[in-house]
Amino acid sequence: MQRIHEKVGERYRNVFVTDAESINRLIQEISAEIGDASQEAVRCYVYEHLSLGKLTPFMMDDNLEEIMVVGQGLPVYIFDRIAGMKETDIFLEEDEVKRLIQRIARYNGREVDSRSPLLDARLPDGSRVNATLHEVSPRGSTLTIRKFRREPLTIVDLIRFGTITPRLAAYLWLAVEGLRTKPANILIIGGTASGKTSTLNALSAFVPENERIISIEDVLEISLVHKHWIPLETRPPDSEGNEITMDDLLKNALRMRPDRILVGEVRGEEALTLFTAMNTGHDGCMATLHANSAKETISRLTSHPMNVPRIMIPALDMIVAQKRQIEGGRLKRRVFEVLEISGTEGDNVLTNTLFKQNPKTGGLEEVLINGRYMQHLSSLTNLSLKEIDAELKRREALLEVMARKNLKMKEIHEVVQLYYRSPEMAVEMLERYITEAETKKKGWLDL
């Protein structure tokens, strides 16, 4: 590796890659340049000097969700999408972990030392990183990587995995779009790693492409197909205290004339700013929040540090609640309840249950479809509830076909946007796609 470093080290000094495609491309590039070095030696060089060392093979495994270094002399743990938590036979010494943390910190323009021993950052591929030095983790420095999916989960994936039903997907499609009159304000809640951001990202495909979208996150995870999308990211305080918070970005976003605001993980004073925006006419806001139930959500929103007045809560149209559960020995993520906010009565926030998981069958069942939100849409559009239900059924049928054919994010986006322009043409084109895909193996975008 020393000879390889002497030949190419200076030119690749600032290169840092963490996704499989870039890593393999670099290996091929350097192998071709040097010629007489074995590909295995080049691979070791790229892993050690240009990526994440012993953790690099884990980054190249699409089945893994998280990689966890827990301390000195302890095994690295991984979380597999199918098998769950697993202990590996890989061990990292303290100096190896520190080198990786420093490499990640430099990539993010940050400094990590005894005075600032915590790091929240991201990798070049978008994966989210949390690191601690031994000053705050006595068993040794730690590293937790939540891997970024190369292909974000789509609404089709959520239907096929059983996270959501086609009927609920159609309802949320209609709510996100709002029949061009009243897009719903939606909060997606759940515990840690319950799939909140994945659902938020999937629902974004239903936003009309002529609308201006601004997303706000601590670490970028939302990934949209829309061209008119501005992602904003917070900045932790540096040595001089120059911090940019979620609230700072949200207040700034309101000056950018957004049609849609997406907020990843509401947890502080930005909640009040978000609800103020909802109450002053910014419809179609979507956000995630860490909570296990609608009751807990409202309690968190109205308590410190969010401090949203109860009178503002009805600006939120609905809450989508998710959870992780084990089924047949495998981890599943499920939407287990969808509620709408129907108003307030004294100090109580009133809700209607729209969809709820049946505890006996485990299935998600429709409880009430024509609640406050649907009635409001009916009055705004002059469509009867029967006509709106017919529209729901059309969209449900379209989603079932898209799920059956397993369309990808860009293809779903194209179908949805065409549907807004001409529902008949979208159905006709999807039928053509199905026929031609089966006979000529073409994709939607080839038609």
VEXRO-340417 format. One record per residue: residue in three letters; x, y, z of N, C-alpha, C in turn. Coordinates in steps of 0.001 Angstrom, whole numbers, plus 500000, padded with zeros to 6 digits. Each point is the difference from the previous one (the first is absolute). Layout:
N
AlaXYZXYZXYZ/...
//
This chain:
447
Met500826498787500000499174501213500000500858501259500000/Gln501206499902500599500872501153500058500397500455498595/Arg500320499014499120500388500352498630498829500654499264/Ile498788499498500232498819500599499363499799501419500511/His500185500176501292499820501325500594501021500995499445/Glu501230499538499795501032500889499462499676500428498575/Lys499346499128499243499687500323498609498767500878499836/Val498971499759500805498716500703499773499510500788501214/Gly500681499854501117499504500578501248499712501478499945/Glu500924500778499412499820501457499976498769500393499187/Arg499805499323498874498878500341499122498653499640500623/Tyr499980498975500838498743499564500618499907500415501468/Arg500817500974500370500098500373501418498664500417500601/Asn499187500703499229498719500498500528498805499161499562/Val500255498836499457498906499129499549499476499190501181/Phe498665499926500103499349499213501047498744499409499391/Val499931498682499900498857499336499358499433498944500938/Thr498675499852499983499369499028500897498905499168499325/Asp499705500252498730498993499179499317500680498998499086/Ala499359498874499789500592498882499265500438500395498596/Glu499165500769499307500320500373498618501289500812499929/Ser500133501010500873501197500852499991501239499228500430/Ile499827499123500996501134499199500485500512499082498893/Asn499112499293499336500413499097498927500604500754498824/Arg499459501173499696500548500806498906501436500442500315/Leu500231500404501259501347500415500401500988498838499925/Ile499555498823500416500865498827499943500414499725498559/Gln499046500054499081500301499764498586500908501095499445/Glu499741501228500381500763501147499502501465499929500441/Ile500208499734501289501369499937500529500724498761499483/Ser499294498878499883500605498772499467500499500218498579/Ala499186500685499189500388500262498608501189500945499941/Glu500062500937500914501071500997499997501336499397500418/Ile499981499135501015501243499448500520500450498795499181/Gly499066499161499638500305498889499105500587498779500673/Asp501125500153500717500675498826500548499590499668501433/Ala499019500728500537499503499699501348498784499084499898/Ser499909499040500906498841499100499984498745500772500383/Gln498871499549499465498749500673500318499678499896501483/Glu500418498923500636499759499832501430500765501055500797/Ala501258500294499585500784501037500672499361501365499821/Val499498500254498799499334501284499734498720500102500829/Arg499268498895500086498773499999500794500314500336501464/Cys501026499375500542500392500285501387500375501470500171/Tyr500702500555498998500396501411500064498771500912500012/Val499072499735499096498788500835499917499200499900501299/Tyr499819498777500507499253499810501245500643500791501139/Glu501314499869500140500692500550501164500208501505499912/His500354500513498811500388501407499882498907500902499432/Leu499084499435499232499008500840499309498568499712500432/Ser499831499024500913498644499680500450500005499790501518/Leu499318498961500471499796499813501438500708498769500554/Gly501138499643499395500800498912500540499234498692500095/Lys500049499372501182499347498704500201498479500074499871/Leu499432501210500089498540500142499898499522500092498554/Thr500943500166499057499620500216498600499146498861499433/Pro500347498705500230499136498938499446498555500094500481/Phe499799500478501235498630500161500502499265501093499231/Met500737501060499624499374501087499241499553499514498623/Met500630498937499497499688499505498666498904498940500004/Asp499467499694501174498938498998500136498650500704500098/Asp499194499880498958498714500692499957498992499475501010/Asn500258498825500572499048499432500956500147500589501407/Leu501056500767500221500251500536501337499388501384500171/Glu499417500220501170499430501306500335500942500821500866/Glu500667499352500946500874500734500913501277499220500275/Ile501062500763500254501298499456500380500386500673501310/Met500379499192501021500203500556501338501322499557500611/Val500884500956500236501230499757500758499703500433501426/Val500076499067500954499483500286501343501076500235501057/Gly501274499772499650501029500263500989501261499199499775/Gln501028500299500795501314499374499897499932498492500268/Gly500555499216499080500083498556500185498685499268499881/Leu498976500666499492498673499390499864499669499812498520/Pro499179499000499673499694499756498581499143501110499403/Val500137500161498698499117500902499261498656499299499835/Tyr498924500747500213498652499456499817499388500579498725/Ile499137499230499382499274500468498821498517499706500193/Phe499174500795499323498559499735500003499597499658498577/Asp499638498754499809499619499478498691498501500219499787/Arg499621500391498781498584500282499718499122498782500225/Ile500560498807499843499223498770500150500267499326501336/Ala501267499831500344500366499226501188500047500812501290/Gly499961501328499892500051500835501194501431500202500500/Met500144500191501318501308500289500593500900498774499985/Lys501260500193499554500956498892499943501370500478500467/Glu500697499121500691501380500260500406500928499489498915/Thr501025500800499641500941499576498968501322499568500640/Asp500917499512499171501316499611500495501046501090499734/Ile499530501221499742500892501137499740500193500809501281/Phe501263500306500321500333500810501174500850501187499542/Leu499763501157500583500792501188499701500704500479501258/Glu501269500341499869500738500585501105499587501459500157/Glu500271500553501176499605501383500296500574500978498978/Asp501274499819499622500595500952499061499367499873498612/Glu499550498794499615499316499822498721498670500751499985/Val499247499891501086498703500684500080500204501510499957/Lys501006500473500750500262501448500023500375500518498618/Arg500809499215499263500377500430498650498765500118499101/Leu499106499029500107498776500061499191499143501201500388/Ile499878500254501300499205501139500462500597501305499483/Gln501313500126500057500647501212499518499824500160498493/Arg500066498881499276499804500052498544498587500487499671/Ile499023499485500725498605500407499784499809501456500394/Ala500621500408501101499879501386500465500585500962498972/Arg501178499678499457500624500872498996499109500123498768/Tyr499413498870499575499115500052498827498833500957500235/Asn499523500076501242498863500860500335500420501390500463/Gly501313500301499933500473501306500429499859500221501490/Arg500143498940500765499817500074501443501279499623500726/Glu500065500333501270501108499591500861499442499195501167/Val500672498875500302499602499172501131501232499819500877/Asp499883500409501246501113499849500939499435499907501407/Ser500885500070501002499567499840501390499021501101500426/Arg500086501164499366499073501095500345498663499843499288/Ser500015499305498880498780499787499220499967498542499555/Pro499633499090500934500144498560499742498817499338499314/Leu499015500763499553498818499437499338499967500428498541/Leu499533499115499133499923500316498575498717499443499408/Asp499234500861499362498881499611499139500386500440498604/Ala500045499100499060500502500342498672499413499057498968/Arg500498500110498775499577499072498944501200499599499160/Leu499861498892499316501027499487499115499730500465498567/Pro500971499850499100499789500447498614498782499387499329/Asp499629498771500382498843499355499380498685500424500645/Gly500063500852501036498792500474500675499690499277501288/Ser500764498957500331499747499277501245500200500924501204/Arg499208499740501030500036500835501198500965499408501027/Val500792500853500643501025499551500932499857500704501348/Asn500127499209501068500160500568501338501256499390500596/Ala500841500843500580501244499510500599500226500648501356/Thr500658499252500901500379500541501304501443499606500279/Leu500754500901500626501352499684500445499954499448501421/His501128499405500426500014499302501283499761500931501187/Glu500107501317499784499718500949501089498559499875500504/Val499079499606499117498599499851500412499517498551499900/Ser500799499123499395499650498574499933501187499202500543/Pro500024499758501313501171499435500689500489498655499465/Arg499145499223499335500447498704499465500773500163498690/Gly500098501242499537500717500268498757499168500801499030/Ser500648500596499023499292500806498999498996499124499246/Thr498889500599499624498942499247499315499667500640498657/Leu499428499193499155499603500456498677498718499281499613/Thr498968500748499652498732499420499572499654500564498633/Ile499882499118499014499707500420498628498640499451499596/Arg499079500896499709498709499583499441500087500150498497/Lys500010498885499305500295500023498569498890500649499182/Phe500429500721498996499091500658499068499692499038498865/Arg498721499827499709499613499097498915500305500643498655/Arg500649499227499115500274500521498653498700500293499271/Glu499005499146500192498676500213499420499019500201501143/Pro499564501247500246499076500231501115498736499161499842/Leu499429499582501122498756499249499948498897500864499411/Thr499177499404499175498906500710499350498668499575500604/Ile498942500663499586498666499613500456499684498584499524/Val500540499619498838499830498637499491500692499001500924/Asp501210500337500441500709499122500936499211499843501295/Leu499461501101500516499262499943501261498757499127499869/Ile499360500047498831498835499133499756500444498541499918/Arg501061499741499252500453498614499797500544499388501287/Phe500609500829500870500527499495501260498930499878501085/Gly498798500509499713498930499924500984500028501113501034/Thr500840501017499793500041501143500926498699500786499934/Ile499410500008498818498825500820499743499116499237499013/Thr498684500214500052499089499345499062499755500903498795/Pro499604499435498855499693500844498841498906501030500306/Arg499024499615500818498917500937500339500541501195500782/Leu500844499744501001500578501105500763500950500818499129/Ala500760499321499134500898500720499106499223500953499102/Ala498849499551499507499157500854499159499462501177500803/Tyr499603499736501247499498501081500867501084501042500231/Leu501225499541500294501088500939500247500412500726498725/Trp499905499326498861500257500652498708499042501178499843/Leu498743499738500219499002501062499867500247501116501018/Ala500389499617501224500243500998501047501221500858499696/Val501083499373499509501213500758499680499732500978498863/Glu499277499543498986499684500891498878498904500997500370/Gly498964499523500724498934500885500443499025500420498934/Leu499912499221498917499090500328498890500166501448499547/Arg501251500463500030500384501334499526499380501131500808/Thr499482499675501170499363501057500815500556500061501417/Lys500101498856500705500412499999501394500883498779500288/Pro501315500119499685500915498916500402500006499868501522/Ala500048498772500478499955499760501440501352500248500651/Asn499962500471501240501180500069500847500103498665500739/Ile501105499299499809500116498618500473501229499849500886/Leu499821499328501129501093499678500907500154498479500027/Ile501198499514499711500277498567500016500777499693501271/Ile499442499144500850500606499746501310500404498531500126/Gly500848499733500986500416498635500266501249499989500851/Gly500425498810500397501207499862500787501242500061499136/Thr501149499776500619501271500015499283500014498937498901/Ala500443500410498795500132499087498850498695499286499656/Ser498872500688500177498707499405499640499610500304498557/Gly500850500741499285499730500266498588499316501324499727/Lys500063500938500938499301501287499835500496500768498770/Thr501328500143499896500550500779498889499742499305498664/Ser500036498674499986499718499259498760498577500276499526/Thr499051500033500940498616500296499630499860501434499525/Leu500647500930500696499973501403499575500542500125498585/Asn501112499334499734500613500061498679499078499396498941/Ala499363498873500337499100499347499046498798500873499669/Leu499454500660501007498831500860499780500340501241499170/Ser501278500365499985500404501196499245499755499840498507/Ala499937498750499512499748499767498572498646500535499578/Phe499102500226500961498655500479499689499897501518499926/Val501087500715500307499982501459499903500071500386498523/Pro499100500846499513500058500421498585501349500624499672/Glu500519499701498801501356500409499663500141501494499751/Asn498900500730499869500100501450499818500062500749501325/Glu500100499280501112500062500643501314501433500048500521/Arg500285501053500750501335500232500566500085499320501369/Ile500967499093500138500134499210501225501289500383500716/Ile499908500206501313501185500231500829499994498971501116/Ser501087499237500107500122499014501075501057500461500989/Ile499777499674501270500883500439501084500308498799500876/Glu501299499714500186500409498842500792501294500296500743/Asp500256499219501051501291500065500673501074499389499115/Val499701498851499430500882499332499043499139499584498816/Leu500435500316498790499178499761498822499668498526499825/Glu498707499683500015499530498646499736498913499997498930/Ile499223501075499926498945500105498997500637500091498623/Ser499453499259499037500525499996498635498825500040499036/Leu499832501121499312498842500208499140500367499975498526/Val499022499698499169500172500016498550499738501402499452/His499203500795500702499600501316499523501208500892499713/Lys499923500760498922501069500936499660499981501231500908/His498787500486500296499890501239500787499981499658501496/Trp501132499471500449500140499551501390501285500574500573/Ile499889500628501175501170500570500675500174499300501341/Pro501037499155500138500267499377501296500850500922500878/Leu499618500139501261500755500797500964500435499095501149/Glu501175500275500538500575499154501048500539500872501136/Thr499746499576501224500473500760501154501523499917500099/Arg500568500915500812501442499970500254500235500081501500/Pro500667498994500579500291500031501434500935501167500321/Pro500074500411501268500886501107500358501470499626499795/Asp500794500959499500501436499789499891500675500591501229/Ser501311500160499943500742500506501159499586501408500389/Glu499404500730499052499544501365500283498501500054500245/Gly499347498828500022498578499946500317499065500325498863/Asn500481499962498757499162500352498850499097498832499617/Glu498846499918500643499064498902499778498840500459499130/Ile499542499112499126498779500249499226499029498887500343/Thr498904500354500640499052499013500522498876499724499012/Met499199498987500315498807499701499201499071501204499976/Asp499877500659501141499117501159500075500514501129499114/Asp501317500215499990500582501029499127499665499709498544/Leu500184498745499591499751499626498607498522500088499651/Leu499135499611500937498565500043499741499526501447499843/Lys500485500871500865499630501420499877500502500571498679/Asn501206499593499605500535500459498725499190499436498835/Ala499593498731500112499221499361498927498691500739499743/Leu499407500526501056498729500707499846500159501277499181/Arg501247500487499878500268501195499191500351499632498563/Met500005498687499710500401499531498672498807499626499130/Arg498822500396500401498754499743499286499815498519499672/Pro500001499152501026499822498562499743498540499642499762/Asp499764499046499111498668499400499898499884498852500986/Arg501121499306500224500010498872500931501228500092500905/Ile499800499664501263501100499936500958500034498583500576/Leu501153499352499911500204498674500572501041500124501108/Val499684499515501185500918500103501130500295498605500536/Gly501272499650500017500405498719500555500264500111501484/Glu499218499287500804500169499903501456499845501335500720/Val498751500381500200499681501160500837500244499620501456/Arg500776500831500711500272499649501399500133501199500933/Gly500006501217499475500230501163500861499108501175499636/Glu500569501192500143499199501209499807499538500180498563/Glu500617499264499054499544500086498612498562499509499845/Ala499506499207500974498610499520499939499025501171500029/Leu500270500979500865499117501168500085500035500788498693/Thr501192500151499423500112500708498725499228499264498912/Leu500103498663499992499294499204499000498488500142500150/Phe499508499922501227498549500118500209499509501426499748/Thr500849500976500244499639501378499647499844500112498492/Ala500906499345499253499893500003498535498713499325499550/Met499678498850500611498756499304499655498783500882500270/Asn500026500718501097498859500826500384499885501275499185/Thr501040500338499251499949501226499190499951499689498505/Gly499564498778499662499712499697498606501005499160499254/His501047499507500673500955499125499325499495498558500077/Asp499154499626499044499448498649499974501000499027499369/Gly499778498719500224500833498976499392501320499770500696/Cys500127500483501259501228499732500757500024498533500426/Met501178499379499938500165498632500475501247499936500864/Ala499915499258501106501129499908500922499958498661500717/Thr501129499633500598500052498811500848500244500424501439/Leu499578499143500921500162500288501432500121498683500742/His500897499956500979500206498783500785498933499920501087/Ala499058499085499834498943499756500983499387498646499696/Asn499365499389501005499460498648499841498492499947499812/Ser499323501129500150498546500033499845499569501430499725/Ala498756500151499546499469501337499748499915500809501295/Lys499603499327501076499906500682501294501361500526500440/Glu501030499152499840501356500422500356500468501126499084/Thr499603499964498739500369501047499045499476501351500445/Ile498722500045500326499392501261500419500614500489501301/Ser500285499062500911500645500370501258501374500607499753/Arg500773499401499103501334500514499686499913501371499335/Leu499059500138499062499878501270499282499663501162500933/Thr499176499725500998499517501087500869500864500203501239/Ser501065499202500139500886500106501161501341500606499589/His500808500356500993501346500502499742500850498878499397/Pro500837500247498979500387501319499475499210500448498771/Met498966499233499587499262500375498788499010501122500268/Asn499225499860501082499132501095500471499009500504498954/Val499378499059499279498972500391499034498678500185500752/Pro499366501184499949498700500179500673498960499030499453/Arg499169499466500882498995499025499552499073500569498942/Ile499782501294500050499094500620499028500550499902498581/Met501330499785499881500632499889498677499971498579499442/Ile499784499001500846500113498599499581499049499637498856/Pro498752500521499953499101499616498894500483500406498613/Ala501066500811499897500570500278498673500644498745499423/Leu500340499040500881500498498703499560498801499160499578/Asp500039499471498791498853499237499505500029498549500447/Met501175499360499924500010498581500355501350499531500522/Ile499944498902500739501182499359500579500069498574499470/Val501142499649499428500248498635499514500976499355500979/Ala499566498937500678500815499371501049500588498686499511/Gln501330499834500179500698498798499562500713499326501173/Lys500302498718499811500761499272501017500781498866499342/Arg500992499515500747500737498799499593499423498816500759/Gln499886498867499330499539498799500682500603498765499344/Ile500098498931500763500555498748499494498856499106499547/Glu500079499558498752498996499088499442500725498815499371/Gly499735498821500519500646498805499462501506500053500090/Gly500496500631501058501440500097500192500668501084499184/Arg499215500789499268500568501065499177499455501351500440/Leu500855501008499892499615501350500375499116500614498919/Lys498869500544500424499099500683499071499690501393500530/Arg499780500916499070499554501342500376498569500164499519/Arg499135500447500884498579500075499695499416501351500404/Val499128500551499152499116501074500438498893499322500789/Phe499856500367501284498992499311500811498794500877500309/Glu500087501285499670498859500877500282500152501300499220/Val498884500508499507499947501324499384498820500731500604/Leu500284501169500540498950500799500623499972501381499374/Glu498836500645500069499917501395499609499630500840501217/Ile500441501229500007499655500927501067498654500617499647/Ser499027499829500856498649500472499679499627501294500714/Gly500883500502500869499710501254500692500455499955501447/Thr499532500947500786500314500035501431498711500182500795/Glu500041499526501221498869500172500919500594500294501369/Gly500002501276500352500688500394501220501494499795499836/Asp500620499254500901501433499693499910500283498719499234/Asn498957499350499509500175498725499299500067500191498494/Val500931499299499375500088499963498543499230498778499533/Leu499006500201499139499136498912499539500571499358498745/Thr499876498698499901500506499267498832498960499017499491/Asn500105499672498716499230498922499387500974498943499503/Thr499723498741500264500839498925499478499550499657498590/Leu500902500129499025499681499727498606500340498558499616/Phe501188499551500413500450498627499745500625499475501281/Lys499817498713500250500549499418501226500351498537499769/Gln501098499571500591500430498607499878499107499100500850/Asn499518498936499373499199499011500720500948499124500825/Pro499867499999501345500943499242500828499939498494499771/Lys498873499500499496499863498559499771500634499576498679/Thr499691500732498937500497499621498675501321500678499656/Gly500292501122500675501208500762499687499829500908498804/Gly498839499928499323499754500820498815499561501411500357/Leu500256500918499085499587501390500184498613500174499397/Glu499044500406500827498607500074499552499503501439500002/Glu499130500277499042499376501320499914498922500129501070/Val500055501079500755499018500250501055499035501097499581/Leu500561501126499544499185501146499588500723500690498861/Ile499378500078498851500661500632498866499519501431499799/Asn498712500242500234499436501329499753499948500821501286/Gly501164500288500535500096500791501216500065501484499710/Arg500576500733500937500068501459499892500732500448498740/Tyr501143499363499704500790500451498861499256499781498688/Met499403498814499820499280499717498763498787500923499836/Gln499328500272501089498856500908499928500446501411499634/His501169500391500521500542501312499655500361500056498516/Leu500627498934499497500315499930498568498729500074499159/Ser498963499309500432498735499988499271499430501412499871/Ser500046500742501100499448501362499971500838500936499148/Leu501323499769499959500886500878499227499941499710498504/Thr499771498743499630500045499597498590498628499878499360/Asn498948500062500823498627499777499526499808498579499453/Leu500864499090500450499819498590499666499286499315501154/Ser499100499094499674499323499263501061500976498986500600/Leu499694499537501202500835498980500627500034498729499153/Lys498901499727499303499942498840499123500975500165498831/Glu500080501219499450500930500257498889501453499916500466/Ile500269500496501204501359499922500536500388498544500255/Asp499045499203500482500273498586500231500296499282498678/Ala499306500397498938500268499417498681501419500346499548/Glu500433501229500294501366500406499666501014499183500795/Leu499693499745501264500869499162500829500149498608499398/Lys498904499438499533500031498647499434500834499965498719/Arg499929501073499181500815500053498785501484500001500347/Arg500342500816500999501403500083500398500461498700500655/Glu499129499376500756500336498716500625500299498950498934/Ala499166499969498959500208499029498922501320500267499282/Leu500316501274499784501243500362499331501211499579500846/Leu499910500222501303501088499608500902500182498488500037/Glu498909499266499944500096498537500004500742499509498763/Val499732500647498860500695499617498767501483500358500105/Met500299501197500512501399500414500139500747499068500947/Ala499315499556501057500630499081500947500224498639499367/Arg499035499554499203500126498701499343501176499994499030/Lys500232501138499343501098500095499038501280500532500636/Asn499945500311501309501190500413500758500731501175499345/Leu499275501064499717500607501185499391500963500663500974/Lys501032500663499459500991500702500797499571501452500219/Met500775500708500847499615501346500414499745500923498809/Lys500928500027499041499838500915498868498785499633499163/Glu499758498706499841498841499552499233498704500361500716/Ile499970499818501323498817500375500785499737501492499864/His501070500778500102499875501452499860499383500368498655/Glu500474499346498938499478500296498666498519499643499885/Val499615498855500536498599499579499949499114500982500762/Val500424500349501210499208500890500855499843501377499352/Gln501099500543499475499929501339499401499150499997498737/Leu500075498912499225499144499881498822498539499889500418/Tyr499744499308501093498624499857500499499403501362500331/Tyr500808500898500552499488501341500321499600500759498732/Arg500750499755498914499683500691498742498846499334499269/Ser499985498661500020498958499260499293499879498607500590/Pro499026499781500887499835498668500600499818498898498954/Glu499248500306498956499747498992498974501294499614499290/Met500834501012499692501249499733499313500960499203500888/Ala499987500302501304500875499273500925499625498517500042/Val498698499730500065499535498607500018500355499314498687/Glu499772500711498883500296499435498681501494499712499850/Met500840500940500428501444499822499884500498498878500907/Leu499391499879501190500405498931500904499618498643499422/Glu498834499926499349499595498760499352500958499653498860/Arg500401501023499246500976499782498921501321499515500566/Tyr500399500628501106501267499622500639499971498528500401/Ile498887499574500600499888498614500453500125499043498815/Thr499264500307498929500017499132498823501392499934499377/Glu500609501182499791501288500043499321501127499504500892/Ala499882500243501310501040499531500921500041498473500014/Glu498832499394499867499938498541500031500496499380498697/Thr499807500720498883500376499431498710501379500449499522/Lys500372501248500354501270500534499499500982500324501089/Lys499566499774501278500857500283501146500382501481500064/Lys499077500876499600500266501427500092499583500536501349/Gly500565501140500365499595500705501208499035501104499654/Trp499384500532501003499022501105499829500614501154499241/Leu501240500355500311500606501196499415500436499765498566/Asp499948498756499530500351499725498612498831500222499054/Leu498807500136500591498816500106499130499868501393499442/
//
